Each structure stands twice: as C-alpha cells, then as structure tokens.
Amino acid sequence: MIWQDLVFGAGQIVFAIALIPALRSATKPPRVTCFLTGGVLCAFALAFATLDLTWSAATSLGVGAMWLALAVQRR
C-alpha cells in the first residue's frame, strides 16, 4: 500500500462520517446532486482500482453508495 492510497482513503472516511447526519436527517439534498456525486465517486472508485489503490477504491465506492442511498431516501 502506498501513502497516496492511505491519504485518499482517510479523506473518504472523513467524508463518510460527515455524510451520516444527512442520511439520518429528514431533510435531504436535491436528488440530482445525490445521483451526480454518487456516480462520480463510483467512477473515481473504478479509476482508483485500475491504479491498484485498493483502499481508495473501496472507500470511494462506500461514500458513493452513501450518496446514492441519499438519492433513494429522497421521496
């Protein structure tokens, strides 16, 4: 594991923690924001995986999934 993988992964964990209140709140961001952010983060995960940045790919995919969950929660 290279240091960049740790830095990107740690940053994604911070973003995931910051997103927890939005997942629990009754007020959600706009659906288009959720889908676009989730989609871009999933694309980042694919790019990280092709660079063998496994930790970064996994954490980016996790945060992307959280954003997509926000989109689904918005009714």
PyMOL Python script that loads the backbone (N, CA, C, O; Angstrom):
from pymol import cmd

cmd.read_pdbstr("""\
ATOM      1  N   MET A   1       0.856  -1.175   0.000  1.00  0.00           N
ATOM      2  CA  MET A   1       0.000   0.000   0.000  1.00  0.00           C
ATOM      3  C   MET A   1       0.901   1.238   0.000  1.00  0.00           C
ATOM      4  O   MET A   1       1.826   1.353   0.804  1.00  0.00           O
ATOM      5  N   ILE A   2       0.609   2.152  -0.915  1.00  0.00           N
ATOM      6  CA  ILE A   2       1.401   3.380  -0.974  1.00  0.00           C
ATOM      7  C   ILE A   2       0.715   4.483  -0.181  1.00  0.00           C
ATOM      8  O   ILE A   2      -0.474   4.392   0.124  1.00  0.00           O
ATOM      9  N   TRP A   3       1.465   5.515   0.146  1.00  0.00           N
ATOM     10  CA  TRP A   3       0.952   6.551   1.034  1.00  0.00           C
ATOM     11  C   TRP A   3      -0.243   7.281   0.431  1.00  0.00           C
ATOM     12  O   TRP A   3      -1.134   7.711   1.164  1.00  0.00           O
ATOM     13  N   GLN A   4      -0.279   7.429  -0.890  1.00  0.00           N
ATOM     14  CA  GLN A   4      -1.408   8.111  -1.520  1.00  0.00           C
ATOM     15  C   GLN A   4      -2.709   7.343  -1.284  1.00  0.00           C
ATOM     16  O   GLN A   4      -3.765   7.949  -1.098  1.00  0.00           O
ATOM     17  N   ASP A   5      -2.634   6.018  -1.292  1.00  0.00           N
ATOM     18  CA  ASP A   5      -3.812   5.193  -1.036  1.00  0.00           C
ATOM     19  C   ASP A   5      -4.357   5.473   0.364  1.00  0.00           C
ATOM     20  O   ASP A   5      -5.569   5.576   0.553  1.00  0.00           O
ATOM     21  N   LEU A   6      -3.472   5.594   1.326  1.00  0.00           N
ATOM     22  CA  LEU A   6      -3.888   5.896   2.702  1.00  0.00           C
ATOM     23  C   LEU A   6      -4.501   7.287   2.818  1.00  0.00           C
ATOM     24  O   LEU A   6      -5.499   7.470   3.514  1.00  0.00           O
ATOM     25  N   VAL A   7      -3.911   8.260   2.143  1.00  0.00           N
ATOM     26  CA  VAL A   7      -4.424   9.632   2.214  1.00  0.00           C
ATOM     27  C   VAL A   7      -5.810   9.723   1.580  1.00  0.00           C
ATOM     28  O   VAL A   7      -6.727  10.289   2.175  1.00  0.00           O
ATOM     29  N   PHE A   8      -5.968   9.170   0.378  1.00  0.00           N
ATOM     30  CA  PHE A   8      -7.286   9.205  -0.277  1.00  0.00           C
ATOM     31  C   PHE A   8      -8.326   8.442   0.533  1.00  0.00           C
ATOM     32  O   PHE A   8      -9.462   8.896   0.675  1.00  0.00           O
ATOM     33  N   GLY A   9      -7.946   7.302   1.054  1.00  0.00           N
ATOM     34  CA  GLY A   9      -8.873   6.500   1.854  1.00  0.00           C
ATOM     35  C   GLY A   9      -9.282   7.202   3.132  1.00  0.00           C
ATOM     36  O   GLY A   9     -10.455   7.186   3.505  1.00  0.00           O
ATOM     37  N   ALA A  10      -8.323   7.818   3.803  1.00  0.00           N
ATOM     38  CA  ALA A  10      -8.628   8.545   5.042  1.00  0.00           C
ATOM     39  C   ALA A  10      -9.562   9.724   4.758  1.00  0.00           C
ATOM     40  O   ALA A  10     -10.482   9.997   5.530  1.00  0.00           O
ATOM     41  N   GLY A  11      -9.321  10.409   3.658  1.00  0.00           N
ATOM     42  CA  GLY A  11     -10.203  11.514   3.280  1.00  0.00           C
ATOM     43  C   GLY A  11     -11.619  11.041   3.015  1.00  0.00           C
ATOM     44  O   GLY A  11     -12.579  11.707   3.403  1.00  0.00           O
ATOM     45  N   GLN A  12     -11.759   9.904   2.362  1.00  0.00           N
ATOM     46  CA  GLN A  12     -13.089   9.357   2.086  1.00  0.00           C
ATOM     47  C   GLN A  12     -13.807   8.972   3.380  1.00  0.00           C
ATOM     48  O   GLN A  12     -15.022   9.134   3.490  1.00  0.00           O
ATOM     49  N   ILE A  13     -13.061   8.466   4.348  1.00  0.00           N
ATOM     50  CA  ILE A  13     -13.674   8.113   5.637  1.00  0.00           C
ATOM     51  C   ILE A  13     -14.192   9.370   6.332  1.00  0.00           C
ATOM     52  O   ILE A  13     -15.270   9.353   6.927  1.00  0.00           O
ATOM     53  N   VAL A  14     -13.430  10.451   6.259  1.00  0.00           N
ATOM     54  CA  VAL A  14     -13.892  11.722   6.836  1.00  0.00           C
ATOM     55  C   VAL A  14     -15.175  12.170   6.137  1.00  0.00           C
ATOM     56  O   VAL A  14     -16.121  12.603   6.795  1.00  0.00           O
ATOM     57  N   PHE A  15     -15.209  12.066   4.796  1.00  0.00           N
ATOM     58  CA  PHE A  15     -16.422  12.433   4.060  1.00  0.00           C
ATOM     59  C   PHE A  15     -17.603  11.545   4.459  1.00  0.00           C
ATOM     60  O   PHE A  15     -18.728  12.028   4.581  1.00  0.00           O
ATOM     61  N   ALA A  16     -17.355  10.271   4.659  1.00  0.00           N
ATOM     62  CA  ALA A  16     -18.429   9.351   5.059  1.00  0.00           C
ATOM     63  C   ALA A  16     -18.989   9.735   6.424  1.00  0.00           C
ATOM     64  O   ALA A  16     -20.204   9.735   6.619  1.00  0.00           O
ATOM     65  N   ILE A  17     -18.118  10.057   7.358  1.00  0.00           N
ATOM     66  CA  ILE A  17     -18.564  10.464   8.691  1.00  0.00           C
ATOM     67  C   ILE A  17     -19.377  11.754   8.598  1.00  0.00           C
ATOM     68  O   ILE A  17     -20.400  11.895   9.268  1.00  0.00           O
ATOM     69  N   ALA A  18     -18.921  12.692   7.770  1.00  0.00           N
ATOM     70  CA  ALA A  18     -19.627  13.958   7.606  1.00  0.00           C
ATOM     71  C   ALA A  18     -20.999  13.765   6.952  1.00  0.00           C
ATOM     72  O   ALA A  18     -21.889  14.596   7.128  1.00  0.00           O
ATOM     73  N   LEU A  19     -21.170  12.688   6.209  1.00  0.00           N
ATOM     74  CA  LEU A  19     -22.424  12.440   5.493  1.00  0.00           C
ATOM     75  C   LEU A  19     -23.475  11.733   6.356  1.00  0.00           C
ATOM     76  O   LEU A  19     -24.652  11.715   5.996  1.00  0.00           O
ATOM     77  N   ILE A  20     -23.074  11.162   7.466  1.00  0.00           N
ATOM     78  CA  ILE A  20     -24.009  10.431   8.334  1.00  0.00           C
ATOM     79  C   ILE A  20     -25.185  11.296   8.780  1.00  0.00           C
ATOM     80  O   ILE A  20     -26.318  10.818   8.730  1.00  0.00           O
ATOM     81  N   PRO A  21     -24.979  12.556   9.218  1.00  0.00           N
ATOM     82  CA  PRO A  21     -26.140  13.365   9.611  1.00  0.00           C
ATOM     83  C   PRO A  21     -27.158  13.557   8.482  1.00  0.00           C
ATOM     84  O   PRO A  21     -28.361  13.587   8.739  1.00  0.00           O
ATOM     85  N   ALA A  22     -26.697  13.684   7.253  1.00  0.00           N
ATOM     86  CA  ALA A  22     -27.618  13.839   6.124  1.00  0.00           C
ATOM     87  C   ALA A  22     -28.428  12.564   5.900  1.00  0.00           C
ATOM     88  O   ALA A  22     -29.606  12.628   5.549  1.00  0.00           O
ATOM     89  N   LEU A  23     -27.803  11.418   6.102  1.00  0.00           N
ATOM     90  CA  LEU A  23     -28.523  10.155   5.944  1.00  0.00           C
ATOM     91  C   LEU A  23     -29.600   9.989   7.011  1.00  0.00           C
ATOM     92  O   LEU A  23     -30.638   9.377   6.761  1.00  0.00           O
ATOM     93  N   ARG A  24     -29.354  10.529   8.190  1.00  0.00           N
ATOM     94  CA  ARG A  24     -30.293  10.384   9.300  1.00  0.00           C
ATOM     95  C   ARG A  24     -31.347  11.486   9.330  1.00  0.00           C
ATOM     96  O   ARG A  24     -32.387  11.333   9.971  1.00  0.00           O
ATOM     97  N   SER A  25     -31.086  12.584   8.646  1.00  0.00           N
ATOM     98  CA  SER A  25     -31.976  13.743   8.680  1.00  0.00           C
ATOM     99  C   SER A  25     -33.206  13.544   7.791  1.00  0.00           C
ATOM    100  O   SER A  25     -33.173  12.786   6.821  1.00  0.00           O
ATOM    101  N   ALA A  26     -34.274  14.230   8.136  1.00  0.00           N
ATOM    102  CA  ALA A  26     -35.478  14.204   7.299  1.00  0.00           C
ATOM    103  C   ALA A  26     -35.287  15.082   6.058  1.00  0.00           C
ATOM    104  O   ALA A  26     -35.934  14.857   5.035  1.00  0.00           O
ATOM    105  N   THR A  27     -34.414  16.068   6.144  1.00  0.00           N
ATOM    106  CA  THR A  27     -34.131  16.959   5.022  1.00  0.00           C
ATOM    107  C   THR A  27     -32.980  16.373   4.207  1.00  0.00           C
ATOM    108  O   THR A  27     -31.923  16.055   4.752  1.00  0.00           O
ATOM    109  N   LYS A  28     -33.191  16.235   2.908  1.00  0.00           N
ATOM    110  CA  LYS A  28     -32.180  15.630   2.026  1.00  0.00           C
ATOM    111  C   LYS A  28     -31.734  16.634   0.972  1.00  0.00           C
ATOM    112  O   LYS A  28     -32.494  17.532   0.610  1.00  0.00           O
ATOM    113  N   PRO A  29     -30.504  16.490   0.476  1.00  0.00           N
ATOM    114  CA  PRO A  29     -30.062  17.326  -0.644  1.00  0.00           C
ATOM    115  C   PRO A  29     -30.886  17.004  -1.895  1.00  0.00           C
ATOM    116  O   PRO A  29     -31.555  15.972  -1.950  1.00  0.00           O
ATOM    117  N   PRO A  30     -30.835  17.879  -2.890  1.00  0.00           N
ATOM    118  CA  PRO A  30     -31.560  17.592  -4.137  1.00  0.00           C
ATOM    119  C   PRO A  30     -31.131  16.249  -4.746  1.00  0.00           C
ATOM    120  O   PRO A  30     -29.965  15.864  -4.662  1.00  0.00           O
ATOM    121  N   ARG A  31     -32.078  15.555  -5.352  1.00  0.00           N
ATOM    122  CA  ARG A  31     -31.828  14.226  -5.910  1.00  0.00           C
ATOM    123  C   ARG A  31     -30.721  14.259  -6.969  1.00  0.00           C
ATOM    124  O   ARG A  31     -29.874  13.366  -7.000  1.00  0.00           O
ATOM    125  N   VAL A  32     -30.720  15.267  -7.828  1.00  0.00           N
ATOM    126  CA  VAL A  32     -29.706  15.331  -8.880  1.00  0.00           C
ATOM    127  C   VAL A  32     -28.305  15.459  -8.281  1.00  0.00           C
ATOM    128  O   VAL A  32     -27.351  14.882  -8.803  1.00  0.00           O
ATOM    129  N   THR A  33     -28.179  16.210  -7.193  1.00  0.00           N
ATOM    130  CA  THR A  33     -26.889  16.334  -6.503  1.00  0.00           C
ATOM    131  C   THR A  33     -26.439  14.984  -5.972  1.00  0.00           C
ATOM    132  O   THR A  33     -25.271  14.615  -6.098  1.00  0.00           O
ATOM    133  N   CYS A  34     -27.361  14.257  -5.383  1.00  0.00           N
ATOM    134  CA  CYS A  34     -27.034  12.937  -4.820  1.00  0.00           C
ATOM    135  C   CYS A  34     -26.588  11.968  -5.908  1.00  0.00           C
ATOM    136  O   CYS A  34     -25.577  11.283  -5.756  1.00  0.00           O
ATOM    137  N   PHE A  35     -27.346  11.907  -7.016  1.00  0.00           N
ATOM    138  CA  PHE A  35     -27.004  10.980  -8.092  1.00  0.00           C
ATOM    139  C   PHE A  35     -25.675  11.349  -8.754  1.00  0.00           C
ATOM    140  O   PHE A  35     -24.852  10.474  -9.024  1.00  0.00           O
ATOM    141  N   LEU A  36     -25.467  12.636  -9.014  1.00  0.00           N
ATOM    142  CA  LEU A  36     -24.220  13.043  -9.665  1.00  0.00           C
ATOM    143  C   LEU A  36     -23.008  12.786  -8.772  1.00  0.00           C
ATOM    144  O   LEU A  36     -21.994  12.260  -9.232  1.00  0.00           O
ATOM    145  N   THR A  37     -23.113  13.154  -7.506  1.00  0.00           N
ATOM    146  CA  THR A  37     -21.993  12.938  -6.585  1.00  0.00           C
ATOM    147  C   THR A  37     -21.718  11.449  -6.406  1.00  0.00           C
ATOM    148  O   THR A  37     -20.564  11.022  -6.438  1.00  0.00           O
ATOM    149  N   GLY A  38     -22.770  10.659  -6.220  1.00  0.00           N
ATOM    150  CA  GLY A  38     -22.606   9.218  -6.070  1.00  0.00           C
ATOM    151  C   GLY A  38     -22.007   8.584  -7.315  1.00  0.00           C
ATOM    152  O   GLY A  38     -21.137   7.718  -7.219  1.00  0.00           O
ATOM    153  N   GLY A  39     -22.465   9.008  -8.469  1.00  0.00           N
ATOM    154  CA  GLY A  39     -21.943   8.469  -9.726  1.00  0.00           C
ATOM    155  C   GLY A  39     -20.481   8.802  -9.950  1.00  0.00           C
ATOM    156  O   GLY A  39     -19.696   7.948 -10.362  1.00  0.00           O
ATOM    157  N   VAL A  40     -20.117  10.053  -9.676  1.00  0.00           N
ATOM    158  CA  VAL A  40     -18.717  10.463  -9.849  1.00  0.00           C
ATOM    159  C   VAL A  40     -17.811   9.713  -8.866  1.00  0.00           C
ATOM    160  O   VAL A  40     -16.713   9.291  -9.229  1.00  0.00           O
ATOM    161  N   LEU A  41     -18.268   9.551  -7.638  1.00  0.00           N
ATOM    162  CA  LEU A  41     -17.458   8.810  -6.659  1.00  0.00           C
ATOM    163  C   LEU A  41     -17.292   7.343  -7.056  1.00  0.00           C
ATOM    164  O   LEU A  41     -16.233   6.757  -6.830  1.00  0.00           O
ATOM    165  N   CYS A  42     -18.316   6.755  -7.636  1.00  0.00           N
ATOM    166  CA  CYS A  42     -18.189   5.375  -8.124  1.00  0.00           C
ATOM    167  C   CYS A  42     -17.220   5.304  -9.299  1.00  0.00           C
ATOM    168  O   CYS A  42     -16.470   4.337  -9.429  1.00  0.00           O
ATOM    169  N   ALA A  43     -17.232   6.325 -10.154  1.00  0.00           N
ATOM    170  CA  ALA A  43     -16.261   6.385 -11.252  1.00  0.00           C
ATOM    171  C   ALA A  43     -14.843   6.545 -10.701  1.00  0.00           C
ATOM    172  O   ALA A  43     -13.904   5.924 -11.200  1.00  0.00           O
ATOM    173  N   PHE A  44     -14.693   7.381  -9.670  1.00  0.00           N
ATOM    174  CA  PHE A  44     -13.389   7.509  -9.011  1.00  0.00           C
ATOM    175  C   PHE A  44     -12.941   6.162  -8.468  1.00  0.00           C
ATOM    176  O   PHE A  44     -11.766   5.811  -8.575  1.00  0.00           O
ATOM    177  N   ALA A  45     -13.866   5.401  -7.886  1.00  0.00           N
ATOM    178  CA  ALA A  45     -13.533   4.090  -7.338  1.00  0.00           C
ATOM    179  C   ALA A  45     -12.973   3.180  -8.432  1.00  0.00           C
ATOM    180  O   ALA A  45     -11.999   2.460  -8.211  1.00  0.00           O
ATOM    181  N   LEU A  46     -13.590   3.219  -9.601  1.00  0.00           N
ATOM    182  CA  LEU A  46     -13.099   2.415 -10.724  1.00  0.00           C
ATOM    183  C   LEU A  46     -11.697   2.858 -11.131  1.00  0.00           C
ATOM    184  O   LEU A  46     -10.825   2.027 -11.384  1.00  0.00           O
ATOM    185  N   ALA A  47     -11.487   4.169 -11.193  1.00  0.00           N
ATOM    186  CA  ALA A  47     -10.161   4.685 -11.554  1.00  0.00           C
ATOM    187  C   ALA A  47      -9.118   4.294 -10.507  1.00  0.00           C
ATOM    188  O   ALA A  47      -8.008   3.889 -10.854  1.00  0.00           O
ATOM    189  N   PHE A  48      -9.472   4.416  -9.235  1.00  0.00           N
ATOM    190  CA  PHE A  48      -8.542   4.012  -8.178  1.00  0.00           C
ATOM    191  C   PHE A  48      -8.211   2.524  -8.288  1.00  0.00           C
ATOM    192  O   PHE A  48      -7.061   2.126  -8.107  1.00  0.00           O
ATOM    193  N   ALA A  49      -9.211   1.711  -8.581  1.00  0.00           N
ATOM    194  CA  ALA A  49      -8.986   0.263  -8.688  1.00  0.00           C
ATOM    195  C   ALA A  49      -8.014  -0.051  -9.825  1.00  0.00           C
ATOM    196  O   ALA A  49      -7.176  -0.941  -9.687  1.00  0.00           O
ATOM    197  N   THR A  50      -8.114   0.665 -10.946  1.00  0.00           N
ATOM    198  CA  THR A  50      -7.206   0.405 -12.069  1.00  0.00           C
ATOM    199  C   THR A  50      -5.775   0.829 -11.750  1.00  0.00           C
ATOM    200  O   THR A  50      -4.829   0.378 -12.395  1.00  0.00           O
ATOM    201  N   LEU A  51      -5.622   1.703 -10.746  1.00  0.00           N
ATOM    202  CA  LEU A  51      -4.283   2.123 -10.313  1.00  0.00           C
ATOM    203  C   LEU A  51      -3.775   1.297  -9.139  1.00  0.00           C
ATOM    204  O   LEU A  51      -2.747   1.622  -8.545  1.00  0.00           O
ATOM    205  N   ASP A  52      -4.501   0.223  -8.802  1.00  0.00           N
ATOM    206  CA  ASP A  52      -4.171  -0.644  -7.668  1.00  0.00           C
ATOM    207  C   ASP A  52      -4.190   0.102  -6.333  1.00  0.00           C
ATOM    208  O   ASP A  52      -3.438  -0.232  -5.417  1.00  0.00           O
ATOM    209  N   LEU A  53      -5.047   1.105  -6.231  1.00  0.00           N
ATOM    210  CA  LEU A  53      -5.262   1.815  -4.969  1.00  0.00           C
ATOM    211  C   LEU A  53      -6.515   1.216  -4.335  1.00  0.00           C
ATOM    212  O   LEU A  53      -7.584   1.827  -4.332  1.00  0.00           O
ATOM    213  N   THR A  54      -6.361   0.023  -3.807  1.00  0.00           N
ATOM    214  CA  THR A  54      -7.491  -0.773  -3.329  1.00  0.00           C
ATOM    215  C   THR A  54      -8.255  -0.093  -2.203  1.00  0.00           C
ATOM    216  O   THR A  54      -9.485  -0.051  -2.233  1.00  0.00           O
ATOM    217  N   TRP A  55      -7.557   0.437  -1.219  1.00  0.00           N
ATOM    218  CA  TRP A  55      -8.201   1.097  -0.087  1.00  0.00           C
ATOM    219  C   TRP A  55      -8.989   2.321  -0.567  1.00  0.00           C
ATOM    220  O   TRP A  55     -10.118   2.549  -0.132  1.00  0.00           O
ATOM    221  N   SER A  56      -8.390   3.096  -1.456  1.00  0.00           N
ATOM    222  CA  SER A  56      -9.063   4.275  -2.006  1.00  0.00           C
ATOM    223  C   SER A  56     -10.299   3.872  -2.794  1.00  0.00           C
ATOM    224  O   SER A  56     -11.343   4.518  -2.693  1.00  0.00           O
ATOM    225  N   ALA A  57     -10.186   2.818  -3.569  1.00  0.00           N
ATOM    226  CA  ALA A  57     -11.324   2.351  -4.358  1.00  0.00           C
ATOM    227  C   ALA A  57     -12.472   1.913  -3.455  1.00  0.00           C
ATOM    228  O   ALA A  57     -13.627   2.257  -3.704  1.00  0.00           O
ATOM    229  N   ALA A  58     -12.157   1.163  -2.417  1.00  0.00           N
ATOM    230  CA  ALA A  58     -13.195   0.664  -1.515  1.00  0.00           C
ATOM    231  C   ALA A  58     -13.884   1.798  -0.771  1.00  0.00           C
ATOM    232  O   ALA A  58     -15.111   1.818  -0.668  1.00  0.00           O
ATOM    233  N   THR A  59     -13.106   2.742  -0.252  1.00  0.00           N
ATOM    234  CA  THR A  59     -13.711   3.838   0.498  1.00  0.00           C
ATOM    235  C   THR A  59     -14.486   4.780  -0.413  1.00  0.00           C
ATOM    236  O   THR A  59     -15.532   5.296  -0.019  1.00  0.00           O
ATOM    237  N   SER A  60     -13.993   5.012  -1.620  1.00  0.00           N
ATOM    238  CA  SER A  60     -14.706   5.859  -2.569  1.00  0.00           C
ATOM    239  C   SER A  60     -16.028   5.212  -2.977  1.00  0.00           C
ATOM    240  O   SER A  60     -17.048   5.891  -3.096  1.00  0.00           O
ATOM    241  N   LEU A  61     -16.002   3.921  -3.186  1.00  0.00           N
ATOM    242  CA  LEU A  61     -17.233   3.199  -3.512  1.00  0.00           C
ATOM    243  C   LEU A  61     -18.225   3.276  -2.352  1.00  0.00           C
ATOM    244  O   LEU A  61     -19.428   3.423  -2.571  1.00  0.00           O
ATOM    245  N   GLY A  62     -17.730   3.178  -1.136  1.00  0.00           N
ATOM    246  CA  GLY A  62     -18.600   3.272   0.037  1.00  0.00           C
ATOM    247  C   GLY A  62     -19.271   4.634   0.151  1.00  0.00           C
ATOM    248  O   GLY A  62     -20.473   4.715   0.403  1.00  0.00           O
ATOM    249  N   VAL A  63     -18.504   5.702  -0.032  1.00  0.00           N
ATOM    250  CA  VAL A  63     -19.084   7.041   0.052  1.00  0.00           C
ATOM    251  C   VAL A  63     -20.030   7.280  -1.128  1.00  0.00           C
ATOM    252  O   VAL A  63     -21.069   7.922  -0.976  1.00  0.00           O
ATOM    253  N   GLY A  64     -19.666   6.763  -2.297  1.00  0.00           N
ATOM    254  CA  GLY A  64     -20.574   6.867  -3.444  1.00  0.00           C
ATOM    255  C   GLY A  64     -21.899   6.176  -3.167  1.00  0.00           C
ATOM    256  O   GLY A  64     -22.960   6.689  -3.522  1.00  0.00           O
ATOM    257  N   ALA A  65     -21.835   5.020  -2.537  1.00  0.00           N
ATOM    258  CA  ALA A  65     -23.054   4.288  -2.174  1.00  0.00           C
ATOM    259  C   ALA A  65     -23.883   5.074  -1.167  1.00  0.00           C
ATOM    260  O   ALA A  65     -25.112   5.047  -1.216  1.00  0.00           O
ATOM    261  N   MET A  66     -23.216   5.772  -0.255  1.00  0.00           N
ATOM    262  CA  MET A  66     -23.951   6.598   0.713  1.00  0.00           C
ATOM    263  C   MET A  66     -24.696   7.725   0.012  1.00  0.00           C
ATOM    264  O   MET A  66     -25.836   8.032   0.363  1.00  0.00           O
ATOM    265  N   TRP A  67     -24.057   8.342  -0.977  1.00  0.00           N
ATOM    266  CA  TRP A  67     -24.727   9.408  -1.733  1.00  0.00           C
ATOM    267  C   TRP A  67     -25.904   8.856  -2.532  1.00  0.00           C
ATOM    268  O   TRP A  67     -26.949   9.500  -2.624  1.00  0.00           O
ATOM    269  N   LEU A  68     -25.739   7.684  -3.101  1.00  0.00           N
ATOM    270  CA  LEU A  68     -26.828   7.078  -3.847  1.00  0.00           C
ATOM    271  C   LEU A  68     -27.974   6.684  -2.902  1.00  0.00           C
ATOM    272  O   LEU A  68     -29.144   6.754  -3.276  1.00  0.00           O
ATOM    273  N   ALA A  69     -27.630   6.275  -1.691  1.00  0.00           N
ATOM    274  CA  ALA A  69     -28.671   5.976  -0.686  1.00  0.00           C
ATOM    275  C   ALA A  69     -29.454   7.244  -0.340  1.00  0.00           C
ATOM    276  O   ALA A  69     -30.665   7.189  -0.127  1.00  0.00           O
ATOM    277  N   LEU A  70     -28.764   8.381  -0.283  1.00  0.00           N
ATOM    278  CA  LEU A  70     -29.461   9.650  -0.046  1.00  0.00           C
ATOM    279  C   LEU A  70     -30.462   9.943  -1.160  1.00  0.00           C
ATOM    280  O   LEU A  70     -31.568  10.421  -0.908  1.00  0.00           O
ATOM    281  N   ALA A  71     -30.056   9.647  -2.397  1.00  0.00           N
ATOM    282  CA  ALA A  71     -30.966   9.875  -3.525  1.00  0.00           C
ATOM    283  C   ALA A  71     -32.207   9.005  -3.421  1.00  0.00           C
ATOM    284  O   ALA A  71     -33.311   9.452  -3.730  1.00  0.00           O
ATOM    285  N   VAL A  72     -32.030   7.769  -2.989  1.00  0.00           N
ATOM    286  CA  VAL A  72     -33.158   6.855  -2.845  1.00  0.00           C
ATOM    287  C   VAL A  72     -34.054   7.276  -1.681  1.00  0.00           C
ATOM    288  O   VAL A  72     -35.275   7.132  -1.746  1.00  0.00           O
ATOM    289  N   GLN A  73     -33.441   7.797  -0.618  1.00  0.00           N
ATOM    290  CA  GLN A  73     -34.218   8.237   0.546  1.00  0.00           C
ATOM    291  C   GLN A  73     -35.103   9.448   0.227  1.00  0.00           C
ATOM    292  O   GLN A  73     -36.158   9.628   0.836  1.00  0.00           O
ATOM    293  N   ARG A  74     -34.671  10.266  -0.721  1.00  0.00           N
ATOM    294  CA  ARG A  74     -35.449  11.456  -1.067  1.00  0.00           C
ATOM    295  C   ARG A  74     -36.713  11.036  -1.796  1.00  0.00           C
ATOM    296  O   ARG A  74     -36.643  10.373  -2.831  1.00  0.00           O
ATOM    297  N   ARG A  75     -37.846  11.409  -1.274  1.00  0.00           N
ATOM    298  CA  ARG A  75     -39.123  10.994  -1.870  1.00  0.00           C
ATOM    299  C   ARG A  75     -39.864  12.139  -2.477  1.00  0.00           C
ATOM    300  O   ARG A  75     -40.954  11.952  -3.017  1.00  0.00           O
TER     301      ARG A  75
END
""", "prot")
cmd.dss("prot")
cmd.show_as("cartoon", "prot")
cmd.util.cbc("prot")
cmd.orient("prot")
